[in-house]
Amino acid sequence: MCLTVLAEPWSWQDAKVVKIGHSVNKTEDQEYRRDPSGVGVASSGVSTQTIKVWTYALKTEHQLYLGKVENKPLRGVREGDPVRVAVLRGVLYMLTPDAKKHRLELLKPE
């Protein structure tokens, strides 16, 4: 019996990291709990969530891709570094010179 697995068609392009940005987004949500009297709800405080976002601008010969990752930056990636990029099913992938593949959320191609 022979099992054939179809690989995804990776279309890698040479690119350069032209800009890396960093931002911190804070959101505050009012929290509620059941009122002790059993009727309605009462405020129990405010919860704050902090999300760190890194954005990467990657320039190929014909296109500029913008991608983002949350919580921590991509290790070893700096502005000016040569990388390879591919877009597959709406997701931006970056292949660094040390052969590590990173997945970024594709913001918009220009």
One Martini backbone bead per residue (centre of mass of N, CA, C, O) as a GRO file, in nm:
protein
  110
    1MET     BB    1   0.097   0.036   0.022
    2CYS     BB    2   0.038   0.378  -0.085
    3LEU     BB    3   0.124   0.698   0.053
    4THR     BB    4   0.019   1.023  -0.036
    5VAL     BB    5   0.165   1.341   0.027
    6LEU     BB    6   0.065   1.667   0.013
    7ALA     BB    7   0.233   1.944  -0.025
    8GLU     BB    8   0.283   2.254   0.029
    9PRO     BB    9   0.317   2.543  -0.174
   10TRP     BB   10   0.611   2.688  -0.147
   11SER     BB   11   0.670   3.050  -0.203
   12TRP     BB   12   0.965   3.171  -0.191
   13GLN     BB   13   1.106   3.493  -0.093
   14ASP     BB   14   1.310   3.741  -0.110
   15ALA     BB   15   1.406   3.947   0.177
   16LYS     BB   16   1.367   4.242   0.396
   17VAL     BB   17   1.414   4.398   0.696
   18VAL     BB   18   1.292   4.732   0.739
   19LYS     BB   19   1.089   4.698   1.000
   20ILE     BB   20   1.049   4.741   1.362
   21GLY     BB   21   0.777   4.718   1.584
   22HIS     BB   22   0.634   4.851   1.904
   23SER     BB   23   0.358   4.760   2.124
   24VAL     BB   24   0.106   4.856   2.375
   25ASN     BB   25  -0.194   4.697   2.484
   26LYS     BB   26  -0.468   4.822   2.673
   27THR     BB   27  -0.729   4.663   2.863
   28GLU     BB   28  -1.054   4.736   3.006
   29ASP     BB   29  -1.269   4.548   3.228
   30GLN     BB   30  -1.569   4.505   3.355
   31GLU     BB   31  -1.666   4.342   3.646
   32TYR     BB   32  -1.902   4.085   3.740
   33ARG     BB   33  -2.148   3.999   3.991
   34ARG     BB   34  -2.351   3.871   4.198
   35ASP     BB   35  -2.571   3.984   4.394
   36PRO     BB   36  -2.627   3.921   4.729
   37SER     BB   37  -2.950   3.947   4.697
   38GLY     BB   38  -3.005   3.801   4.394
   39VAL     BB   39  -3.034   4.082   4.238
   40GLY     BB   40  -2.848   4.097   3.994
   41VAL     BB   41  -2.560   4.311   3.962
   42ALA     BB   42  -2.210   4.368   4.052
   43SER     BB   43  -1.932   4.527   4.090
   44SER     BB   44  -1.580   4.386   4.106
   45GLY     BB   45  -1.419   4.546   3.885
   46VAL     BB   46  -1.101   4.569   3.713
   47SER     BB   47  -0.962   4.442   3.416
   48THR     BB   48  -0.623   4.407   3.300
   49GLN     BB   49  -0.481   4.397   2.966
   50THR     BB   50  -0.163   4.305   2.821
   51ILE     BB   51  -0.036   4.366   2.484
   52LYS     BB   52   0.227   4.262   2.290
   53VAL     BB   53   0.351   4.415   1.978
   54TRP     BB   54   0.502   4.300   1.673
   55THR     BB   55   0.625   4.455   1.380
   56TYR     BB   56   0.679   4.361   1.028
   57ALA     BB   57   0.876   4.474   0.755
   58LEU     BB   58   0.871   4.316   0.426
   59LYS     BB   59   1.093   4.327   0.144
   60THR     BB   60   1.056   4.275  -0.177
   61GLU     BB   61   1.085   4.331  -0.504
   62HIS     BB   62   0.739   4.386  -0.526
   63GLN     BB   63   0.681   4.378  -0.199
   64LEU     BB   64   0.498   4.466   0.102
   65TYR     BB   65   0.507   4.322   0.421
   66LEU     BB   66   0.278   4.282   0.702
   67GLY     BB   67   0.356   4.173   1.038
   68LYS     BB   68   0.250   3.989   1.340
   69VAL     BB   69   0.326   3.960   1.694
   70GLU     BB   70   0.270   3.820   2.014
   71ASN     BB   71   0.444   3.887   2.336
   72LYS     BB   72   0.702   3.808   2.136
   73PRO     BB   73   0.978   3.827   1.974
   74LEU     BB   74   1.186   3.753   1.725
   75ARG     BB   75   1.458   3.572   1.729
   76GLY     BB   76   1.726   3.726   1.556
   77VAL     BB   77   1.561   3.975   1.444
   78ARG     BB   78   1.663   4.236   1.221
   79GLU     BB   79   1.727   4.509   1.079
   80GLY     BB   80   1.841   4.414   0.746
   81ASP     BB   81   1.769   4.132   0.724
   82PRO     BB   82   1.780   3.841   0.555
   83VAL     BB   83   1.495   3.681   0.406
   84ARG     BB   84   1.214   3.462   0.384
   85VAL     BB   85   0.894   3.453   0.211
   86ALA     BB   86   0.546   3.342   0.276
   87VAL     BB   87   0.214   3.285   0.146
   88LEU     BB   88  -0.038   3.091   0.333
   89ARG     BB   89  -0.357   3.119   0.381
   90GLY     BB   90  -0.307   3.425   0.506
   91VAL     BB   91  -0.008   3.358   0.595
   92LEU     BB   92   0.296   3.463   0.733
   93TYR     BB   93   0.623   3.357   0.642
   94MET     BB   94   0.948   3.320   0.805
   95LEU     BB   95   1.288   3.274   0.690
   96THR     BB   96   1.576   3.237   0.837
   97PRO     BB   97   1.915   3.185   0.809
   98ASP     BB   98   1.877   2.954   1.053
   99ALA     BB   99   1.606   2.790   0.958
  100LYS     BB  100   1.365   2.953   1.080
  101LYS     BB  101   1.017   2.931   1.127
  102HIS     BB  102   0.772   3.193   1.104
  103ARG     BB  103   0.461   3.310   1.233
  104LEU     BB  104   0.243   3.557   1.087
  105GLU     BB  105   0.032   3.811   1.083
  106LEU     BB  106  -0.139   3.934   0.821
  107LEU     BB  107  -0.213   4.259   0.746
  108LYS     BB  108  -0.077   4.381   0.460
  109PRO     BB  109  -0.048   4.416   0.131
  110GLU     BB  110   0.140   4.650  -0.107
   0.00000   0.00000   0.00000
